[in-house]
C-alpha cells in the first residue's frame, strides 16, 4: 500500500510540475508569436508535454478512484 501511495504522490508532483511548465511555455510561445516569431520547436514540446500530462492524469485517476 505504501508503494502505491508513494507512486500517487510522485504522480501528483509530476502532474503539478508539468502543468506549471506547460503554462510557462505557453506564455513564452505567446510572447514569441507577438514578436512575429513562430517557434515550431516550442509548439512541439508543448504538445508532447500535454500528451504526457494526459497520461499522468489517467494514472492519477486510478489513485483516487
C-alpha positions in Angstrom: 0.0 0.0 0.0 2.9 2.3 0.8 4.3 1.9 -2.6 1.0 2.8 -4.2 0.8 6.0 -2.0 4.4 6.9 -2.9 3.6 6.3 -6.6 0.5 8.5 -6.4 2.4 11.3 -4.5 5.1 11.2 -7.2 2.5 11.3 -10.0 0.8 14.3 -8.3 4.1 16.2 -8.0 4.9 15.4 -11.6 1.4 16.5 -12.7 1.8 19.8 -10.9 5.2 20.4 -12.3 4.1 19.6 -15.9 1.1 21.9 -15.5 3.4 24.7 -14.5 5.9 24.0 -17.2 3.2 24.0 -19.9 1.8 27.3 -18.6 5.3 28.9 -18.8 6.0 27.6 -22.2 2.6 28.8 -23.5 3.4 32.3 -22.1 6.8 32.2 -23.8 5.1 31.0 -27.0 2.5 33.8 -27.0 5.3 36.4 -26.4 7.3 35.0 -29.3 4.3 35.0 -31.6 3.6 38.6 -30.7 7.1 39.4 -31.8 6.4 37.7 -35.1 8.4 34.5 -34.3 6.9 31.1 -34.8 9.0 28.7 -32.6 7.9 25.3 -34.0 10.1 23.5 -31.6 8.3 25.1 -28.6 4.9 24.1 -30.1 6.1 20.6 -30.4 7.4 20.5 -26.8 4.1 21.8 -25.5 2.2 19.2 -27.4 4.4 16.4 -26.1 4.1 17.7 -22.5 0.3 17.9 -22.9 0.2 14.3 -24.1 2.3 13.2 -21.1 0.1 15.2 -18.8 -2.9 13.4 -20.2 -1.3 10.0 -19.4 -0.4 11.1 -15.9 -3.9 12.4 -15.3 -5.3 8.9 -16.2 -2.9 7.3 -13.8 -3.8 9.8 -11.1 -7.4 8.9 -11.5 -6.6 5.3 -10.6 -5.1 6.6 -7.4 -8.3 8.5 -6.4 -10.8 6.0 -7.8 
